Each structure stands twice: as C-alpha cells, then as structure tokens.
Amino acid sequence: MRYTFLIAILLLTLGSCNKNKFSSTPSLKFKSVNSTDLYNQGVITFTLHFTDAEGDLTDSLYVQELVANCPASDVASLFAIPSFPTTKDIQGDLTVNLGYNRSDYLSVSPQCQENDTAVFRFALRDKAHHVSDTVSSPVIIIHYQ
C-alpha cells in the first residue's frame, strides 16, 4: 500500500511537469545563417525557428542591423510576414534574405568606406501584439567592395 501511494505521487508529479511548449507570446530562436561573409552582389540567408500557441503570426518581423564600427550603417526594418495557413500550436521556420547592392532583396551595404562588422537582431510580433524575445545572429562581415 505504501509503495502504491509513492508511485501514484511520482506519476502525478511527472504528469504535471509536461507543460505545453507553445505560449501566447511567440517564441523565436536563431537557427542558422548561410555565411558570415557578405560580398558585393551576394545574398545572406538567416533561418529562424518560431512557435506560437494561437498561430496568429501574420503581423510582422523586426530586423535590425547593428554595426559597431559604423553607426551610419545601422538599419531597422519591420516586415509583414507572408500569409500562410495557421493552426493552433504552430511552429516552423522563417527565412530572411538580405542582399548587398541587390534590387531583388532588402539591400545592406557598408556606409563608412570600410568593412562593416554587423550583428543582425530579429523579433517577431503576432496579431495580438505579443512580441517574442530578440535573437541575434553571429557577427557578419559585410565586405567593402
């Protein structure tokens, strides 16, 4: 009888620890980047992983470029997320493509006549205006010509 009671308590404790990994506030994690060097006419692709309990992520993605050696290169942009089928407890990957002197992508380029040492930061906002934590890329060198 004593062991049955202890096993029941143990099972209840383990069962209560199984919490839903999705929350109302979107979760964003940095997954990868295709390169840490960006040259003229090149494209850099960031991959971010997201989760959201309501699946209402059709609002916006915040992208910020921070350049320690050249504040003139700092850029912040807000992008609408393309429409996609949404469900409860949704998760997936977002890709962000930036181009160096490319008209087909959001363009980034050095503004101080030298290589930019940049870090890109990302945050996700849903329709209810919940904002994820901010995630950062590794250091990216944007080569001057």
Buried (B, 14 or more C-beta within 10 A) or exposed (E): EEEEEEEEEEEEEEEEEEEEEBBEBBBBBBBEBEEEEBBBEBBBEBBBBBBBBBBBBEBBBBBBBBBEEBEEBBBEBEEEBEEEEEEEEBEEEBEBEBBBEBEEBBEBBBBEEEBBBBBBBBBBBBEEEBBBEEBEBEEBBBBBE
